[in-house]
Amino acid sequence: MTAQWPTGALAGRLADAERRLHGFAARYPLRFRFHWRDTRFDARADLTERGTARIRLLGDLGVVPFTGEAPDRRRRLLELAAWREGGGDARFVVSGRNRLGLLASGEARGTCAASVMAEAVRLALEAAPYLELAREVRAG
């Protein structure tokens, strides 16, 4: 079975939506939020000196328990936050509210809404292994 591109009225609507999205001029700083793989992501995009959009995603991975609640789990999650990938776009952080997060950043190819959304999707897809690692550490 092969996938087919929509035809008829649906194809026209998709083409119209794509044209409008590409023509949408985003106002910076731009903020948006989405859920993916049971994780809420907050995104912020701002303009760089080079005229492109820099995007930062912060995924909320849940509460880091207090020592009295679950000392081993707390230690594992804090070790995860202390780990740094060499030169990667993503890392774990612990917020002031004692929540574990996944911070990813990247630069879009342009400043239109489509470029910003494409970069946000790319960052989220590249973050998938980090999300799995955090789930394993949390469960273990």
N, CA, C and O atoms as a GROMACS GRO file, in nm:
protein
  560
    1MET      N    1   0.084  -0.117   0.000
    1MET     CA    2   0.000   0.000   0.000
    1MET      C    3   0.089   0.124   0.000
    1MET      O    4   0.181   0.133   0.081
    2THR      N    5   0.062   0.216  -0.087
    2THR     CA    6   0.141   0.338  -0.095
    2THR      C    7   0.056   0.456  -0.050
    2THR      O    8  -0.065   0.460  -0.071
    3ALA      N    9   0.124   0.553   0.012
    3ALA     CA   10   0.054   0.673   0.057
    3ALA      C   11   0.027   0.763  -0.062
    3ALA      O   12   0.110   0.773  -0.152
    4GLN      N   13  -0.088   0.827  -0.063
    4GLN     CA   14  -0.123   0.917  -0.171
    4GLN      C   15  -0.146   1.057  -0.117
    4GLN      O   16  -0.198   1.075  -0.007
    5TRP      N   17  -0.105   1.154  -0.196
    5TRP     CA   18  -0.130   1.293  -0.158
    5TRP      C   19  -0.279   1.321  -0.175
    5TRP      O   20  -0.338   1.275  -0.272
    6PRO      N   21  -0.340   1.394  -0.084
    6PRO     CA   22  -0.483   1.422  -0.095
    6PRO      C   23  -0.516   1.495  -0.225
    6PRO      O   24  -0.436   1.574  -0.276
    7THR      N   25  -0.633   1.468  -0.275
    7THR     CA   26  -0.680   1.534  -0.397
    7THR      C   27  -0.810   1.606  -0.367
    7THR      O   28  -0.867   1.592  -0.258
    8GLY      N   29  -0.857   1.683  -0.463
    8GLY     CA   30  -0.987   1.749  -0.450
    8GLY      C   31  -0.984   1.863  -0.350
    8GLY      O   32  -0.885   1.935  -0.340
    9ALA      N   33  -1.094   1.878  -0.277
    9ALA     CA   34  -1.111   1.990  -0.184
    9ALA      C   35  -1.006   1.988  -0.072
    9ALA      O   36  -0.957   2.093  -0.032
   10LEU      N   37  -0.972   1.868  -0.023
   10LEU     CA   38  -0.873   1.859   0.084
   10LEU      C   39  -0.737   1.908   0.037
   10LEU      O   40  -0.668   1.979   0.110
   11ALA      N   41  -0.697   1.873  -0.084
   11ALA     CA   42  -0.569   1.919  -0.138
   11ALA      C   43  -0.568   2.071  -0.150
   11ALA      O   44  -0.467   2.135  -0.120
   12GLY      N   45  -0.678   2.128  -0.192
   12GLY     CA   46  -0.687   2.274  -0.202
   12GLY      C   47  -0.675   2.341  -0.067
   12GLY      O   48  -0.608   2.443  -0.054
   13ARG      N   49  -0.738   2.285   0.033
   13ARG     CA   50  -0.729   2.341   0.168
   13ARG      C   51  -0.587   2.332   0.223
   13ARG      O   52  -0.537   2.426   0.284
   14LEU      N   53  -0.523   2.217   0.202
   14LEU     CA   54  -0.385   2.201   0.248
   14LEU      C   55  -0.292   2.300   0.180
   14LEU      O   56  -0.207   2.360   0.245
   15ALA      N   57  -0.307   2.317   0.050
   15ALA     CA   58  -0.223   2.412  -0.024
   15ALA      C   59  -0.246   2.554   0.025
   15ALA      O   60  -0.151   2.630   0.040
   16ASP      N   61  -0.373   2.590   0.051
   16ASP     CA   62  -0.405   2.723   0.101
   16ASP      C   63  -0.344   2.745   0.239
   16ASP      O   64  -0.289   2.852   0.266
   17ALA      N   65  -0.355   2.647   0.326
   17ALA     CA   66  -0.297   2.658   0.460
   17ALA      C   67  -0.146   2.673   0.453
   17ALA      O   68  -0.088   2.752   0.527
   18GLU      N   69  -0.082   2.598   0.364
   18GLU     CA   70   0.063   2.607   0.350
   18GLU      C   71   0.104   2.746   0.300
   18GLU      O   72   0.201   2.802   0.350
   19ARG      N   73   0.032   2.802   0.205
   19ARG     CA   74   0.062   2.937   0.155
   19ARG      C   75   0.048   3.040   0.266
   19ARG      O   76   0.132   3.129   0.281
   20ARG      N   77  -0.060   3.029   0.342
   20ARG     CA   78  -0.080   3.126   0.450
   20ARG      C   79   0.026   3.113   0.558
   20ARG      O   80   0.072   3.214   0.612
   21LEU      N   81   0.066   2.990   0.590
   21LEU     CA   82   0.168   2.969   0.692
   21LEU      C   83   0.302   3.026   0.648
   21LEU      O   84   0.372   3.089   0.728
   22HIS      N   85   0.339   3.004   0.522
   22HIS     CA   86   0.466   3.056   0.473
   22HIS      C   87   0.467   3.208   0.466
   22HIS      O   88   0.572   3.270   0.476
   23GLY      N   89   0.351   3.268   0.451
   23GLY     CA   90   0.343   3.412   0.443
   23GLY      C   91   0.326   3.480   0.577
   23GLY      O   92   0.327   3.603   0.584
   24PHE      N   93   0.309   3.405   0.681
   24PHE     CA   94   0.283   3.461   0.813
   24PHE      C   95   0.412   3.520   0.870
   24PHE      O   96   0.512   3.450   0.882
   25ALA      N   97   0.411   3.647   0.903
   25ALA     CA   98   0.527   3.713   0.961
   25ALA      C   99   0.515   3.704   1.113
   25ALA      O  100   0.426   3.765   1.172
   26ALA      N  101   0.602   3.630   1.174
   26ALA     CA  102   0.598   3.611   1.319
   26ALA      C  103   0.646   3.738   1.389
   26ALA      O  104   0.732   3.809   1.337
   27ARG      N  105   0.592   3.765   1.506
   27ARG     CA  106   0.636   3.876   1.589
   27ARG      C  107   0.724   3.819   1.700
   27ARG      O  108   0.685   3.726   1.769
   28TYR      N  109   0.840   3.875   1.715
   28TYR     CA  110   0.937   3.822   1.811
   28TYR      C  111   0.946   3.912   1.933
   28TYR      O  112   0.928   4.033   1.920
   29PRO      N  113   0.972   3.855   2.051
   29PRO     CA  114   0.990   3.712   2.076
   29PRO      C  115   0.858   3.637   2.060
   29PRO      O  116   0.751   3.689   2.091
   30LEU      N  117   0.868   3.516   2.012
   30LEU     CA  118   0.754   3.431   1.983
   30LEU      C  119   0.753   3.317   2.084
   30LEU      O  120   0.855   3.253   2.107
   31ARG      N  121   0.638   3.292   2.143
   31ARG     CA  122   0.626   3.182   2.240
   31ARG      C  123   0.510   3.093   2.201
   31ARG      O  124   0.405   3.140   2.157
   32PHE      N  125   0.532   2.962   2.217
   32PHE     CA  126   0.425   2.867   2.193
   32PHE      C  127   0.452   2.742   2.274
   32PHE      O  128   0.561   2.723   2.328
   33ARG      N  129   0.352   2.656   2.280
   33ARG     CA  130   0.363   2.534   2.362
   33ARG      C  131   0.294   2.421   2.288
   33ARG      O  132   0.197   2.442   2.216
   34PHE      N  133   0.347   2.299   2.309
   34PHE     CA  134   0.285   2.182   2.249
   34PHE      C  135   0.317   2.060   2.335
   34PHE      O  136   0.410   2.063   2.416
   35HIS      N  137   0.241   1.954   2.318
   35HIS     CA  138   0.262   1.828   2.387
   35HIS      C  139   0.308   1.723   2.286
   35HIS      O  140   0.252   1.711   2.177
   36TRP      N  141   0.409   1.646   2.324
   36TRP     CA  142   0.457   1.538   2.240
   36TRP      C  143   0.520   1.432   2.330
   36TRP      O  144   0.599   1.463   2.418
   37ARG      N  145   0.483   1.306   2.306
   37ARG     CA  146   0.531   1.193   2.386
   37ARG      C  147   0.508   1.215   2.535
   37ARG      O  148   0.598   1.196   2.617
   38ASP      N  149   0.389   1.256   2.568
   38ASP     CA  150   0.348   1.279   2.708
   38ASP      C  151   0.435   1.384   2.778
   38ASP      O  152   0.447   1.381   2.901
   39THR      N  153   0.494   1.474   2.702
   39THR     CA  154   0.578   1.580   2.758
   39THR      C  155   0.530   1.714   2.706
   39THR      O  156   0.508   1.731   2.586
   40ARG      N  157   0.513   1.809   2.796
   40ARG     CA  158   0.477   1.945   2.754
   40ARG      C  159   0.605   2.020   2.721
   40ARG      O  160   0.699   2.023   2.801
   41PHE      N  161   0.608   2.082   2.605
   41PHE     CA  162   0.721   2.163   2.562
   41PHE      C  163   0.678   2.308   2.555
   41PHE      O  164   0.576   2.341   2.495
   42ASP      N  165   0.757   2.395   2.616
   42ASP     CA  166   0.740   2.539   2.602
   42ASP      C  167   0.851   2.587   2.511
   42ASP      O  168   0.968   2.553   2.531
   43ALA      N  169   0.817   2.666   2.410
   43ALA     CA  170   0.915   2.713   2.313
   43ALA      C  171   0.920   2.864   2.313
   43ALA      O  172   0.819   2.932   2.334
   44ARG      N  173   1.038   2.914   2.290
   44ARG     CA  174   1.060   3.059   2.276
   44ARG      C  175   1.152   3.079   2.157
   44ARG      O  176   1.256   3.013   2.146
   45ALA      N  177   1.114   3.170   2.070
   45ALA     CA  178   1.197   3.204   1.954
   45ALA      C  179   1.225   3.352   1.959
   45ALA      O  180   1.136   3.433   1.985
   46ASP      N  181   1.351   3.389   1.933
   46ASP     CA  182   1.388   3.529   1.921
   46ASP      C  183   1.483   3.545   1.804
   46ASP      O  184   1.538   3.448   1.753
   47LEU      N  185   1.502   3.667   1.762
   47LEU     CA  186   1.586   3.693   1.646
   47LEU      C  187   1.732   3.707   1.686
   47LEU      O  188   1.765   3.764   1.790
   48THR      N  189   1.820   3.654   1.602
   48THR     CA  190   1.964   3.668   1.622
   48THR      C  191   2.014   3.789   1.542
   48THR      O  192   1.939   3.848   1.464
   49GLU      N  193   2.139   3.823   1.563
   49GLU     CA  194   2.200   3.933   1.487
   49GLU      C  195   2.208   3.900   1.338
   49GLU      O  196   2.212   3.990   1.255
   50ARG      N  197   2.211   3.771   1.304
   50ARG     CA  198   2.221   3.730   1.163
   50ARG      C  199   2.086   3.731   1.093
   50ARG      O  200   2.078   3.701   0.974
   51GLY      N  201   1.980   3.765   1.164
   51GLY     CA  202   1.848   3.772   1.103
   51GLY      C  203   1.777   3.640   1.093
   51GLY      O  204   1.686   3.625   1.012
   52THR      N  205   1.815   3.543   1.175
   52THR     CA  206   1.745   3.415   1.180
   52THR      C  207   1.679   3.402   1.318
   52THR      O  208   1.702   3.484   1.407
   53ALA      N  209   1.599   3.301   1.333
   53ALA     CA  210   1.528   3.279   1.459
   53ALA      C  211   1.598   3.170   1.540
   53ALA      O  212   1.621   3.060   1.491
   54ARG      N  213   1.632   3.202   1.664
   54ARG     CA  214   1.687   3.104   1.758
   54ARG      C  215   1.572   3.052   1.842
   54ARG      O  216   1.494   3.130   1.897
   55ILE      N  217   1.563   2.920   1.853
   55ILE     CA  218   1.452   2.857   1.924
   55ILE      C  219   1.506   2.779   2.042
   55ILE      O  220   1.606   2.708   2.032
   56ARG      N  221   1.438   2.794   2.154
   56ARG     CA  222   1.470   2.715   2.274
   56ARG      C  223   1.345   2.641   2.316
   56ARG      O  224   1.238   2.700   2.333
   57LEU      N  225   1.360   2.510   2.331
   57LEU     CA  226   1.250   2.426   2.379
   57LEU      C  227   1.283   2.381   2.520
   57LEU      O  228   1.397   2.345   2.549
   58LEU      N  229   1.185   2.382   2.606
   58LEU     CA  230   1.202   2.327   2.740
   58LEU      C  231   1.090   2.227   2.762
   58LEU      O  232   0.973   2.263   2.769
   59GLY      N  233   1.129   2.100   2.774
   59GLY     CA  234   1.034   1.993   2.799
   59GLY      C  235   1.023   1.965   2.947
   59GLY      O  236   1.125   1.948   3.014
   60ASP      N  237   0.903   1.959   2.999
   60ASP     CA  238   0.879   1.934   3.141
   60ASP      C  239   0.872   1.784   3.164
   60ASP      O  240   0.777   1.718   3.122
   61LEU      N  241   0.974   1.729   3.234
   61LEU     CA  242   0.982   1.585   3.258
   61LEU      C  243   0.935   1.545   3.397
   61LEU      O  244   0.943   1.427   3.433
   62GLY      N  245   0.886   1.640   3.474
   62GLY     CA  246   0.828   1.605   3.604
   62GLY      C  247   0.910   1.650   3.722
   62GLY      O  248   1.018   1.709   3.707
   63VAL      N  249   0.858   1.623   3.839
   63VAL     CA  250   0.917   1.668   3.965
   63VAL      C  251   1.036   1.582   4.003
   63VAL      O  252   1.034   1.460   3.985
   64VAL      N  253   1.139   1.647   4.056
   64VAL     CA  254   1.250   1.577   4.119
   64VAL      C  255   1.211   1.562   4.266
   64VAL      O  256   1.192   1.662   4.335
   65PRO      N  257   1.199   1.439   4.315
   65PRO     CA  258   1.151   1.420   4.452
   65PRO      C  259   1.252   1.473   4.555
   65PRO      O  260   1.372   1.481   4.528
   66PHE      N  261   1.201   1.509   4.672
   66PHE     CA  262   1.288   1.551   4.781
   66PHE      C  263   1.361   1.429   4.837
   66PHE      O  264   1.318   1.315   4.818
   67THR      N  265   1.471   1.454   4.905
   67THR     CA  266   1.553   1.346   4.959
   67THR      C  267   1.472   1.257   5.052
   67THR      O  268   1.488   1.135   5.049
   68GLY      N  269   1.386   1.316   5.134
   68GLY     CA  270   1.305   1.237   5.226
   68GLY      C  271   1.202   1.149   5.157
   68GLY      O  272   1.160   1.048   5.213
   69GLU      N  273   1.162   1.185   5.037
   69GLU     CA  274   1.061   1.108   4.964
   69GLU      C  275   1.122   0.986   4.894
   69GLU      O  276   1.075   0.874   4.911
   70ALA      N  277   1.225   1.011   4.817
   70ALA     CA  278   1.285   0.905   4.735
   70ALA      C  279   1.432   0.940   4.708
   70ALA      O  280   1.464   0.994   4.602
   71PRO      N  281   1.520   0.911   4.803
   71PRO     CA  282   1.659   0.955   4.788
   71PRO      C  283   1.730   0.896   4.665
   71PRO      O  284   1.805   0.967   4.598
   72ASP      N  285   1.707   0.768   4.635
   72ASP     CA  286   1.775   0.708   4.520
   72ASP      C  287   1.725   0.767   4.389
   72ASP      O  288   1.805   0.794   4.299
   73ARG      N  289   1.598   0.788   4.379
   73ARG     CA  290   1.542   0.847   4.257
   73ARG      C  291   1.590   0.991   4.240
   73ARG      O  292   1.622   1.034   4.128
   74ARG      N  293   1.594   1.065   4.348
   74ARG     CA  294   1.644   1.203   4.343
   74ARG      C  295   1.789   1.204   4.295
   74ARG      O  296   1.824   1.284   4.209
   75ARG      N  297   1.873   1.117   4.350
   75ARG     CA  298   2.014   1.112   4.312
   75ARG      C  299   2.028   1.081   4.164
   75ARG      O  300   2.107   1.145   4.095
   76ARG      N  301   1.951   0.983   4.114
   76ARG     CA  302   1.959   0.945   3.972
   76ARG      C  303   1.920   1.061   3.881
   76ARG      O  304   1.985   1.086   3.780
   77LEU      N  305   1.813   1.130   3.918
   77LEU     CA  306   1.766   1.241   3.834
   77LEU      C  307   1.863   1.359   3.837
   77LEU      O  308   1.884   1.425   3.735
   78LEU      N  309   1.922   1.386   3.954
   78LEU     CA  310   2.021   1.494   3.961
   78LEU      C  311   2.148   1.457   3.885
   78LEU      O  312   2.212   1.545   3.826
   79GLU      N  313   2.186   1.330   3.885
   79GLU     CA  314   2.301   1.287   3.805
   79GLU      C  315   2.272   1.304   3.656
   79GLU      O  316   2.360   1.342   3.579
   80LEU      N  317   2.150   1.277   3.618
   80LEU     CA  318   2.110   1.296   3.480
   80LEU      C  319   2.121   1.445   3.441
   80LEU      O  320   2.167   1.478   3.332
   81ALA      N  321   2.079   1.532   3.531
   81ALA     CA  322   2.086   1.676   3.502
   81ALA      C  323   2.231   1.725   3.500
   81ALA      O  324   2.262   1.824   3.434
   82ALA      N  325   2.321   1.657   3.572
   82ALA     CA  326   2.462   1.697   3.573
   82ALA      C  327   2.536   1.649   3.449
   82ALA      O  328   2.643   1.701   3.417
   83TRP      N  329   2.479   1.552   3.379
   83TRP     CA  330   2.543   1.496   3.259
   83TRP      C  331   2.532   1.594   3.144
   83TRP      O  332   2.427   1.655   3.124
   84ARG      N  333   2.640   1.609   3.068
   84ARG     CA  334   2.640   1.698   2.953
   84ARG      C  335   2.683   1.621   2.830
   84ARG      O  336   2.784   1.551   2.832
   85GLU      N  337   2.605   1.633   2.725
   85GLU     CA  338   2.643   1.575   2.596
   85GLU      C  339   2.742   1.669   2.532
   85GLU      O  340   2.724   1.791   2.534
   86GLY      N  341   2.849   1.614   2.473
   86GLY     CA  342   2.951   1.697   2.410
   86GLY      C  343   2.901   1.769   2.287
   86GLY      O  344   2.883   1.707   2.182
   87GLY      N  345   2.879   1.900   2.298
   87GLY     CA  346   2.842   1.981   2.184
   87GLY      C  347   2.703   1.958   2.128
   87GLY      O  348   2.674   2.005   2.018
   88GLY      N  349   2.616   1.889   2.199
   88GLY     CA  350   2.482   1.861   2.147
   88GLY      C  351   2.388   1.978   2.163
   88GLY      O  352   2.420   2.079   2.226
   89ASP      N  353   2.270   1.963   2.104
   89ASP     CA  354   2.168   2.067   2.111
   89ASP      C  355   2.077   2.052   2.232
   89ASP      O  356   1.993   2.139   2.254
   90ALA      N  357   2.091   1.946   2.310
   90ALA     CA  358   1.998   1.921   2.420
   90ALA      C  359   2.073   1.884   2.547
   90ALA      O  360   2.180   1.824   2.542
   91ARG      N  361   2.015   1.921   2.661
   91ARG     CA  362   2.071   1.883   2.791
   91ARG      C  363   1.959   1.885   2.894
   91ARG      O  364   1.855   1.947   2.874
   92PHE      N  365   1.983   1.816   3.004
   92PHE     CA  366   1.886   1.813   3.114
   92PHE      C  367   1.915   1.927   3.210
   92PHE      O  368   2.031   1.962   3.233
   93VAL      N  369   1.810   1.985   3.265
   93VAL     CA  370   1.822   2.094   3.362
   93VAL      C  371   1.722   2.071   3.475
   93VAL      O  372   1.622   2.002   3.457
   94VAL      N  373   1.751   2.129   3.590
   94VAL     CA  374   1.657   2.127   3.703
   94VAL      C  375   1.619   2.271   3.730
   94VAL      O  376   1.705   2.356   3.751
   95SER      N  377   1.490   2.299   3.730
   95SER     CA  378   1.442   2.437   3.748
   95SER      C  379   1.440   2.473   3.896
   95SER      O  380   1.459   2.388   3.983
   96GLY      N  381   1.417   2.600   3.921
   96GLY     CA  382   1.404   2.648   4.058
   96GLY      C  383   1.284   2.590   4.130
   96GLY      O  384   1.275   2.595   4.252
   97ARG      N  385   1.189   2.535   4.053
   97ARG     CA  386   1.071   2.472   4.113
   97ARG      C  387   1.092   2.322   4.132
   97ARG      O  388   0.996   2.247   4.154
   98ASN      N  389   1.217   2.278   4.122
   98ASN     CA  390   1.253   2.138   4.146
   98ASN      C  391   1.190   2.044   4.044
   98ASN      O  392   1.142   1.936   4.079
   99ARG      N  393   1.189   2.085   3.918
   99ARG     CA  394   1.137   2.003   3.809
   99ARG      C  395   1.250   1.974   3.712
   99ARG      O  396   1.334   2.060   3.684
  100LEU      N  397   1.252   1.852   3.663
  100LEU     CA  398   1.350   1.812   3.564
  100LEU      C  399   1.300   1.854   3.427
  100LEU      O  400   1.184   1.832   3.393
  101GLY      N  401   1.387   1.913   3.349
  101GLY     CA  402   1.349   1.957   3.214
  101GLY      C  403   1.451   1.914   3.112
  101GLY      O  404   1.566   1.884   3.145
  102LEU      N  405   1.410   1.913   2.989
  102LEU     CA  406   1.499   1.887   2.876
  102LEU      C  407   1.505   2.015   2.795
  102LEU      O  408   1.404   2.058   2.738
  103LEU      N  409   1.623   2.076   2.789
  103LEU     CA  410   1.642   2.202   2.720
  103LEU      C  411   1.711   2.175   2.587
  103LEU      O  412   1.820   2.116   2.584
  104ALA      N  413   1.650   2.218   2.479
  104ALA     CA  414   1.708   2.202   2.346
  104ALA      C  415   1.704   2.336   2.275
  104ALA      O  416   1.610   2.413   2.292
  105SER      N  417   1.807   2.364   2.194
  105SER     CA  418   1.808   2.490   2.123
  105SER      C  419   1.861   2.469   1.982
  105SER      O  420   1.941   2.379   1.956
  106GLY      N  421   1.816   2.554   1.893
  106GLY     CA  422   1.859   2.547   1.755
  106GLY      C  423   1.826   2.676   1.683
  106GLY      O  424   1.760   2.764   1.738
  107GLU      N  425   1.872   2.686   1.560
  107GLU     CA  426   1.851   2.806   1.482
  107GLU      C  427   1.774   2.772   1.355
  107GLU      O  428   1.813   2.684   1.279
  108ALA      N  429   1.665   2.844   1.333
  108ALA     CA  430   1.584   2.821   1.213
  108ALA      C  431   1.654   2.880   1.091
  108ALA      O  432   1.742   2.964   1.104
  109ARG      N  433   1.614   2.835   0.975
  109ARG     CA  434   1.674   2.885   0.850
  109ARG      C  435   1.623   3.022   0.812
  109ARG      O  436   1.682   3.088   0.726
  110GLY      N  437   1.515   3.065   0.873
  110GLY     CA  438   1.458   3.195   0.842
  110GLY      C  439   1.379   3.245   0.960
  110GLY      O  440   1.392   3.195   1.071
  111THR      N  441   1.296   3.344   0.936
  111THR     CA  442   1.218   3.403   1.045
  111THR      C  443   1.068   3.384   1.030
  111THR      O  444   0.992   3.423   1.119
  112CYS      N  445   1.022   3.324   0.920
  112CYS     CA  446   0.878   3.304   0.903
  112CYS      C  447   0.830   3.193   0.996
  112CYS      O  448   0.909   3.114   1.047
  113ALA      N  449   0.700   3.189   1.015
  113ALA     CA  450   0.642   3.091   1.108
  113ALA      C  451   0.674   2.948   1.066
  113ALA      O  452   0.698   2.863   1.152
  114ALA      N  453   0.676   2.920   0.936
  114ALA     CA  454   0.706   2.784   0.889
  114ALA      C  455   0.846   2.742   0.928
  114ALA      O  456   0.867   2.627   0.968
  115SER      N  457   0.944   2.832   0.918
  115SER     CA  458   1.081   2.800   0.957
  115SER      C  459   1.092   2.772   1.106
  115SER      O  460   1.161   2.680   1.149
  116VAL      N  461   1.023   2.854   1.185
  116VAL     CA  462   1.026   2.836   1.331
  116VAL      C  463   0.963   2.702   1.369
  116VAL      O  464   1.017   2.630   1.452
  117MET      N  465   0.849   2.670   1.308
  117MET     CA  466   0.783   2.544   1.338
  117MET      C  467   0.867   2.425   1.294
  117MET      O  468   0.874   2.324   1.364
  118ALA      N  469   0.930   2.435   1.177
  118ALA     CA  470   1.015   2.326   1.130
  118ALA      C  471   1.132   2.302   1.225
  118ALA      O  472   1.167   2.187   1.252
  119GLU      N  473   1.192   2.407   1.276
  119GLU     CA  474   1.303   2.391   1.370
  119GLU      C  475   1.255   2.333   1.502
  119GLU      O  476   1.324   2.251   1.562
  120ALA      N  477   1.137   2.375   1.548
  120ALA     CA  478   1.082   2.319   1.672
  120ALA      C  479   1.056   2.170   1.657
  120ALA      O  480   1.085   2.093   1.748
  121VAL      N  481   1.003   2.128   1.542
  121VAL     CA  482   0.979   1.986   1.517
  121VAL      C  483   1.111   1.910   1.512
  121VAL      O  484   1.122   1.801   1.567
  122ARG      N  485   1.211   1.967   1.445
  122ARG     CA  486   1.342   1.901   1.438
  122ARG      C  487   1.401   1.881   1.577
  122ARG      O  488   1.452   1.774   1.609
  123LEU      N  489   1.395   1.985   1.660
  123LEU     CA  490   1.448   1.974   1.796
  123LEU      C  491   1.373   1.869   1.876
  123LEU      O  492   1.434   1.791   1.948
  124ALA      N  493   1.241   1.866   1.864
  124ALA     CA  494   1.162   1.767   1.937
  124ALA      C  495   1.197   1.626   1.892
  124ALA      O  496   1.210   1.536   1.976
  125LEU      N  497   1.212   1.604   1.762
  125LEU     CA  498   1.248   1.471   1.713
  125LEU      C  499   1.386   1.429   1.760
  125LEU      O  500   1.406   1.313   1.798
  126GLU      N  501   1.481   1.521   1.759
  126GLU     CA  502   1.615   1.488   1.808
  126GLU      C  503   1.617   1.465   1.958
  126GLU      O  504   1.707   1.399   2.010
  127ALA      N  505   1.518   1.518   2.029
  127ALA     CA  506   1.512   1.502   2.174
  127ALA      C  507   1.454   1.367   2.215
  127ALA      O  508   1.460   1.332   2.333
  128ALA      N  509   1.398   1.291   2.122
  128ALA     CA  510   1.333   1.164   2.155
  128ALA      C  511   1.423   1.070   2.236
  128ALA      O  512   1.375   1.015   2.336
  129PRO      N  513   1.550   1.048   2.199
  129PRO     CA  514   1.633   0.959   2.281
  129PRO      C  515   1.653   1.011   2.424
  129PRO      O  516   1.663   0.932   2.518
  130TYR      N  517   1.660   1.144   2.440
  130TYR     CA  518   1.674   1.202   2.573
  130TYR      C  519   1.548   1.176   2.656
  130TYR      O  520   1.556   1.147   2.776
  131LEU      N  521   1.432   1.186   2.593
  131LEU     CA  522   1.307   1.158   2.664
  131LEU      C  523   1.302   1.014   2.711
  131LEU      O  524   1.259   0.985   2.823
  132GLU      N  525   1.347   0.922   2.625
  132GLU     CA  526   1.350   0.780   2.662
  132GLU      C  527   1.449   0.757   2.777
  132GLU      O  528   1.419   0.682   2.870
  133LEU      N  529   1.565   0.820   2.770
  133LEU     CA  530   1.664   0.806   2.877
  133LEU      C  531   1.608   0.856   3.009
  133LEU      O  532   1.626   0.792   3.113
  134ALA      N  533   1.540   0.970   3.007
  134ALA     CA  534   1.482   1.024   3.130
  134ALA      C  535   1.375   0.929   3.185
  134ALA      O  536   1.365   0.912   3.306
  135ARG      N  537   1.296   0.868   3.098
  135ARG     CA  538   1.195   0.771   3.145
  135ARG      C  539   1.261   0.651   3.210
  135ARG      O  540   1.214   0.603   3.314
  136GLU      N  541   1.370   0.602   3.150
  136GLU     CA  542   1.440   0.486   3.208
  136GLU      C  543   1.500   0.522   3.344
  136GLU      O  544   1.490   0.443   3.438
  137VAL      N  545   1.560   0.638   3.355
  137VAL     CA  546   1.620   0.681   3.483
  137VAL      C  547   1.512   0.700   3.587
  137VAL      O  548   1.530   0.660   3.702
  138ARG      N  549   1.402   0.761   3.549
  138ARG     CA  550   1.292   0.784   3.644
  138ARG      C  551   1.234   0.652   3.693
  138ARG      O  552   1.204   0.637   3.812
  139ALA      N  553   1.219   0.555   3.602
  139ALA     CA  554   1.158   0.428   3.638
  139ALA      C  555   1.254   0.339   3.718
  139ALA      O  556   1.212   0.264   3.806
  140GLY      N  557   1.382   0.349   3.687
  140GLY     CA  558   1.482   0.260   3.747
  140GLY      C  559   1.509   0.294   3.886
  140GLY      O  560   1.591   0.229   3.951
   0.00000   0.00000   0.00000
